[in-house]
């Protein structure tokens, strides 16, 4: 089906936080939208400019502010959002997009779109962070409770989390009022109620009642170009060690895997992901260590992937039909590890147990568990049968077709007048520091 068969070509502005886990899924989305004939511009950090242009997408540099407590002249987080939003409004006016899609950590494009009356969707490049009252606290890494007692425990434990979310709602609402926007009555105000694209496997989402325009579309995956690497010789099962690009600076997981699998009946391909280890690595005869590897071309040849549990690496492995051993290092890696263990497609190793012996035992368990490997292959087959980019694009096209917000777009819109009135009352915010900055999330 051609682009004309899907309706008129749209102008679409994408906005993404610059970390790979957020920028890469948005580039993947942009590629899918452009392939359907739409005119796409991606606003993100300049480090990805050449890659964005190589995908035949327009590029716009994102405002990057240092926020408290880092930097010589840090801004308060919400002050940075105000600056980034006002910096983004001219881009929205110039492009006049039919739809804006903002990453969950990137509020400025979403707020600028709202100011200009443009419908806005949110891309969540991982599992949905907000759950039912009986769900475990997000990012702790706890498994879904199986008993009434467990569900009751988490309902009580969620109380301080709920208070934090209410505080976040109040802080964001003060920011919205400064910009001339109405306050929200709901928490997680950075997630669009018009359309939220959850870019993960549905098999990693706990059962819930999906509301407020949320749709699980499947993983959106992209990676920078990379050369092919030579695989270790032999016919034993191939295990890929794929550590985080940002966590574990001592390469504890990489070292433990190389030592633990040194005499195992497997071949080991490991990468240090262009983060030079602080001291030399001892590489056994059954292993090969490289600086970088293409996951999309290498993982389909693997039986197992060892990783920290970054969402992009995890879903790439599962999309390739690989079972995983996950040793979470920080942040949402704990959540991802819990979800993959709950889904039956991998083994979770708590950070404190990352030793050569434990990694060896985890690998033996994963390779020896036919049900686990079969489950991983099921997820791989699901990924082949479901085009996440096409599913997301169709939802964005539907939003553009049904939204009435586009009809009120323009400098004289009610939202623009409200913004101007609020700025006149509040006065202009303090100018941002001249140093290069890193937020606007």
ZIQUI-V720184 format. One record per residue. N is the residue number from 1. RES is the residue in three letters. SS is DSSP state (alpha for helix, beta for strand, coil for the rest). D_CENTER is the distance of its C-alpha to the mean C-alpha in Angstrom with 1 decimal. Layout:
n;res;ss;d_center
N;RES;SS;D_CENTER
N;RES;SS;D_CENTER
//
This chain:
n;res;ss;d_center
1;UNK;coil;29.3
2;UNK;coil;29.2
3;UNK;alpha;27.4
4;UNK;alpha;30.6
5;UNK;alpha;30.8
6;UNK;alpha;27.5
7;UNK;coil;28.9
8;UNK;coil;29.1
9;UNK;coil;26.6
10;UNK;coil;24.3
11;UNK;beta;23.2
12;UNK;beta;19.5
13;UNK;beta;17.7
14;UNK;beta;13.9
15;UNK;beta;12.6
16;UNK;coil;9.5
17;UNK;coil;9.2
18;UNK;coil;10.5
19;UNK;coil;8.8
20;UNK;alpha;8.1
21;UNK;alpha;4.6
22;UNK;alpha;4.2
23;UNK;alpha;7.7
24;UNK;alpha;8.0
25;UNK;alpha;6.5
26;UNK;alpha;8.6
27;UNK;alpha;11.4
28;UNK;alpha;11.5
29;UNK;alpha;11.9
30;UNK;alpha;14.4
31;UNK;alpha;16.3
32;UNK;alpha;16.8
33;UNK;alpha;18.0
34;UNK;alpha;20.3
35;UNK;alpha;21.7
36;UNK;coil;22.8
37;UNK;coil;24.8
38;UNK;coil;22.8
39;UNK;beta;22.9
40;UNK;beta;19.4
41;UNK;beta;18.7
42;UNK;beta;15.5
43;UNK;beta;15.6
44;UNK;beta;13.7
45;UNK;coil;15.1
46;UNK;alpha;18.2
47;UNK;alpha;17.3
48;UNK;alpha;15.6
49;UNK;alpha;18.6
50;UNK;alpha;20.5
51;UNK;alpha;17.7
52;UNK;alpha;17.0
53;UNK;alpha;20.8
54;UNK;alpha;21.2
55;UNK;coil;19.2
56;UNK;coil;21.8
57;UNK;coil;19.6
58;UNK;beta;20.9
59;UNK;beta;19.5
60;UNK;beta;19.8
61;UNK;beta;19.2
62;UNK;coil;17.2
63;UNK;coil;19.2
64;UNK;coil;18.4
65;UNK;coil;20.2
66;UNK;coil;20.9
67;UNK;beta;20.6
68;UNK;coil;22.7
69;UNK;coil;23.7
70;UNK;coil;23.1
71;UNK;coil;25.0
72;UNK;coil;28.6
73;UNK;coil;28.3
74;UNK;coil;25.3
75;UNK;beta;24.5
76;UNK;coil;23.7
77;UNK;alpha;20.1
78;UNK;alpha;21.3
79;UNK;alpha;23.8
80;UNK;alpha;21.2
81;UNK;alpha;19.6
82;UNK;alpha;23.1
83;UNK;alpha;23.7
84;UNK;alpha;20.4
85;UNK;alpha;21.1
86;UNK;alpha;24.7
87;UNK;alpha;23.7
88;UNK;alpha;21.6
89;UNK;alpha;24.3
90;UNK;alpha;26.4
91;UNK;alpha;23.8
92;UNK;alpha;23.3
93;UNK;alpha;27.2
94;UNK;alpha;27.6
95;UNK;alpha;25.3
96;UNK;coil;26.2
97;UNK;coil;23.1
98;UNK;coil;23.6
99;UNK;beta;20.0
100;UNK;beta;17.2
101;UNK;beta;13.5
102;UNK;beta;11.6
103;UNK;beta;8.0
104;UNK;coil;8.1
105;UNK;coil;9.0
106;UNK;coil;11.3
107;UNK;alpha;14.4
108;UNK;alpha;17.0
109;UNK;alpha;16.6
110;UNK;alpha;16.6
111;UNK;alpha;19.6
112;UNK;alpha;21.3
113;UNK;alpha;21.0
114;UNK;alpha;22.5
115;UNK;alpha;25.3
116;UNK;coil;26.1
117;UNK;coil;26.1
118;UNK;coil;23.3
119;UNK;beta;21.3
120;UNK;beta;17.6
121;UNK;beta;14.7
122;UNK;beta;11.3
123;UNK;beta;8.0
124;UNK;beta;6.0
125;UNK;coil;2.9
126;UNK;coil;4.8
127;UNK;coil;8.5
128;UNK;coil;10.2
129;UNK;coil;11.1
130;UNK;coil;14.6
131;UNK;coil;17.1
132;UNK;coil;20.8
133;UNK;coil;23.3
134;UNK;coil;24.0
135;UNK;coil;20.5
136;UNK;coil;20.1
137;UNK;coil;18.6
138;UNK;coil;14.8
139;UNK;coil;13.8
140;UNK;coil;17.5
141;UNK;coil;17.2
142;UNK;coil;20.1
143;UNK;coil;20.8
144;UNK;coil;21.6
145;UNK;coil;25.3
146;UNK;coil;28.0
147;UNK;coil;30.9
148;UNK;alpha;32.0
149;UNK;alpha;32.5
150;UNK;alpha;28.9
151;UNK;alpha;27.6
152;UNK;alpha;30.1
153;UNK;alpha;29.0
154;UNK;alpha;25.4
155;UNK;alpha;26.7
156;UNK;alpha;28.7
157;UNK;alpha;25.9
158;UNK;alpha;23.6
159;UNK;alpha;26.3
160;UNK;alpha;25.2
161;UNK;alpha;21.5
162;UNK;alpha;22.9
163;UNK;alpha;24.9
164;UNK;alpha;22.0
165;UNK;alpha;20.2
166;UNK;alpha;23.5
167;UNK;alpha;23.8
168;UNK;alpha;20.5
169;UNK;alpha;21.7
170;UNK;alpha;25.0
171;UNK;alpha;23.5
172;UNK;alpha;21.3
173;UNK;alpha;24.4
174;UNK;alpha;26.5
175;UNK;alpha;24.3
176;UNK;alpha;24.4
177;UNK;alpha;28.2
178;UNK;alpha;28.5
179;UNK;coil;26.9
180;UNK;coil;29.2
181;UNK;coil;26.8
182;UNK;coil;27.7
183;UNK;coil;26.3
184;UNK;coil;24.0
185;UNK;coil;25.6
186;UNK;coil;22.3
187;UNK;coil;19.7
188;UNK;coil;16.0
189;UNK;coil;17.4
190;UNK;coil;14.2
191;UNK;coil;13.4
192;UNK;coil;15.7
193;UNK;coil;18.5
194;UNK;coil;19.3
195;UNK;coil;16.3
196;UNK;beta;12.8
197;UNK;beta;10.9
198;UNK;beta;9.2
199;UNK;coil;7.6
200;UNK;coil;8.9
201;UNK;coil;12.6
202;UNK;alpha;15.0
203;UNK;alpha;16.7
204;UNK;alpha;14.1
205;UNK;coil;14.6
206;UNK;coil;17.8
207;UNK;coil;20.5
208;UNK;coil;20.5
209;UNK;coil;21.9
210;UNK;coil;19.3
211;UNK;coil;20.4
212;UNK;coil;19.8
213;UNK;coil;18.4
214;UNK;beta;15.4
215;UNK;beta;15.0
216;UNK;beta;13.1
217;UNK;coil;13.1
218;UNK;coil;11.9
219;UNK;coil;9.4
220;UNK;coil;8.9
221;UNK;coil;9.9
222;UNK;coil;11.5
223;UNK;coil;13.2
224;UNK;coil;15.9
225;UNK;coil;19.4
226;UNK;coil;21.1
227;UNK;coil;24.6
228;UNK;coil;25.7
229;UNK;coil;26.8
230;UNK;coil;29.8
231;UNK;coil;29.2
232;UNK;coil;31.5
233;UNK;coil;34.7
234;UNK;coil;35.8
235;UNK;coil;35.0
236;UNK;coil;33.5
237;UNK;beta;30.0
238;UNK;beta;27.3
239;UNK;beta;24.8
240;UNK;beta;21.9
241;UNK;beta;20.9
242;UNK;beta;17.4
243;UNK;coil;16.8
244;UNK;coil;13.9
245;UNK;coil;14.1
246;UNK;coil;14.1
247;UNK;coil;15.7
248;UNK;coil;19.2
249;UNK;coil;21.3
250;UNK;coil;24.3
251;UNK;coil;22.8
252;UNK;alpha;24.2
253;UNK;alpha;22.3
254;UNK;alpha;23.4
255;UNK;alpha;26.9
256;UNK;alpha;27.2
257;UNK;alpha;26.2
258;UNK;alpha;28.6
259;UNK;alpha;31.4
260;UNK;alpha;30.8
261;UNK;coil;30.8
262;UNK;coil;33.6
263;UNK;coil;36.2
264;UNK;coil;34.1
265;UNK;coil;34.8
266;UNK;beta;31.5
267;UNK;beta;30.4
268;UNK;beta;27.6
269;UNK;beta;25.5
270;UNK;beta;23.5
271;UNK;beta;21.6
272;UNK;coil;21.4
273;UNK;coil;18.7
274;UNK;coil;20.9
275;UNK;coil;21.1
276;UNK;coil;24.8
277;UNK;coil;25.9
278;UNK;coil;28.3
279;UNK;coil;31.0
280;UNK;coil;32.0
281;UNK;coil;30.7
282;UNK;coil;33.2
283;UNK;coil;32.4
284;UNK;coil;34.3
285;UNK;coil;36.1
286;UNK;coil;33.7
287;UNK;beta;30.6
288;UNK;beta;29.4
289;UNK;beta;27.0
290;UNK;beta;25.4
291;UNK;coil;23.5
292;UNK;coil;20.8
293;UNK;coil;20.3
294;UNK;coil;18.8
295;UNK;alpha;16.8
296;UNK;alpha;17.3
297;UNK;alpha;21.1
298;UNK;alpha;21.6
299;UNK;alpha;19.8
300;UNK;alpha;21.9
301;UNK;alpha;24.9
302;UNK;coil;23.9
303;UNK;coil;24.8
304;UNK;beta;22.5
305;UNK;beta;19.5
306;UNK;beta;19.5
307;UNK;beta;16.3
308;UNK;coil;14.8
309;UNK;coil;12.1
310;UNK;coil;8.9
311;UNK;alpha;6.8
312;UNK;alpha;7.2
313;UNK;alpha;10.8
314;UNK;alpha;11.4
315;UNK;alpha;10.8
316;UNK;alpha;12.6
317;UNK;alpha;15.4
318;UNK;alpha;15.8
319;UNK;alpha;15.8
320;UNK;coil;18.6
321;UNK;coil;20.4
322;UNK;coil;20.3
323;UNK;beta;20.7
324;UNK;beta;18.8
325;UNK;beta;20.1
326;UNK;beta;17.4
327;UNK;coil;18.5
328;UNK;coil;15.8
329;UNK;coil;16.3
330;UNK;coil;14.5
331;UNK;coil;12.0
332;UNK;coil;9.9
333;UNK;alpha;11.4
334;UNK;alpha;14.4
335;UNK;alpha;12.9
336;UNK;alpha;11.5
337;UNK;alpha;15.0
338;UNK;alpha;16.8
339;UNK;alpha;15.2
340;UNK;alpha;16.1
341;UNK;alpha;19.5
342;UNK;alpha;20.1
343;UNK;coil;19.4
344;UNK;coil;21.9
345;UNK;coil;20.1
346;UNK;beta;20.1
347;UNK;beta;21.7
348;UNK;beta;20.3
349;UNK;coil;22.1
350;UNK;coil;22.0
351;UNK;alpha;21.7
352;UNK;alpha;25.4
353;UNK;alpha;26.5
354;UNK;coil;25.1
355;UNK;coil;28.5
356;UNK;alpha;29.9
357;UNK;alpha;31.7
358;UNK;alpha;28.9
359;UNK;alpha;26.5
360;UNK;alpha;29.5
361;UNK;alpha;30.1
362;UNK;alpha;26.5
363;UNK;alpha;26.6
364;UNK;alpha;30.1
365;UNK;alpha;28.9
366;UNK;alpha;26.0
367;UNK;alpha;28.2
368;UNK;alpha;31.1
369;UNK;coil;29.4
370;UNK;alpha;30.0
371;UNK;alpha;28.3
372;UNK;alpha;25.0
373;UNK;alpha;25.1
374;UNK;alpha;26.1
375;UNK;alpha;23.2
376;UNK;alpha;20.8
377;UNK;alpha;22.8
378;UNK;alpha;22.5
379;UNK;alpha;18.8
380;UNK;alpha;19.3
381;UNK;alpha;21.9
382;UNK;alpha;19.8
383;UNK;alpha;17.1
384;UNK;alpha;20.2
385;UNK;alpha;21.7
386;UNK;coil;18.8
387;UNK;coil;17.5
388;UNK;alpha;14.0
389;UNK;alpha;14.4
390;UNK;alpha;17.8
391;UNK;alpha;17.0
392;UNK;alpha;14.5
393;UNK;alpha;17.1
394;UNK;alpha;19.9
395;UNK;alpha;18.5
396;UNK;alpha;18.0
397;UNK;alpha;21.5
398;UNK;alpha;22.8
399;UNK;alpha;21.5
400;UNK;alpha;23.4
401;UNK;alpha;26.4
402;UNK;alpha;26.8
403;UNK;coil;25.9
404;UNK;coil;28.9
405;UNK;alpha;27.1
406;UNK;alpha;27.4
407;UNK;alpha;31.2
408;UNK;alpha;31.4
409;UNK;coil;29.4
410;UNK;coil;31.2
411;UNK;coil;32.6
412;UNK;coil;35.1
413;UNK;coil;32.7
414;UNK;alpha;33.1
415;UNK;alpha;29.7
416;UNK;alpha;30.7
417;UNK;alpha;34.1
418;UNK;alpha;32.6
419;UNK;alpha;30.4
420;UNK;alpha;33.5
421;UNK;alpha;35.5
422;UNK;alpha;33.2
423;UNK;alpha;33.0
424;UNK;alpha;36.8
425;UNK;alpha;37.2
426;UNK;alpha;34.7
427;UNK;coil;35.4
428;UNK;coil;33.0
429;UNK;coil;30.5
430;UNK;coil;31.4
431;UNK;coil;30.5
432;UNK;coil;27.5
433;UNK;coil;28.4
434;UNK;coil;29.1
435;UNK;coil;27.0
436;UNK;coil;23.8
437;UNK;coil;21.0
438;UNK;coil;17.3
439;UNK;coil;15.8
440;UNK;coil;16.1
441;UNK;coil;13.0
//
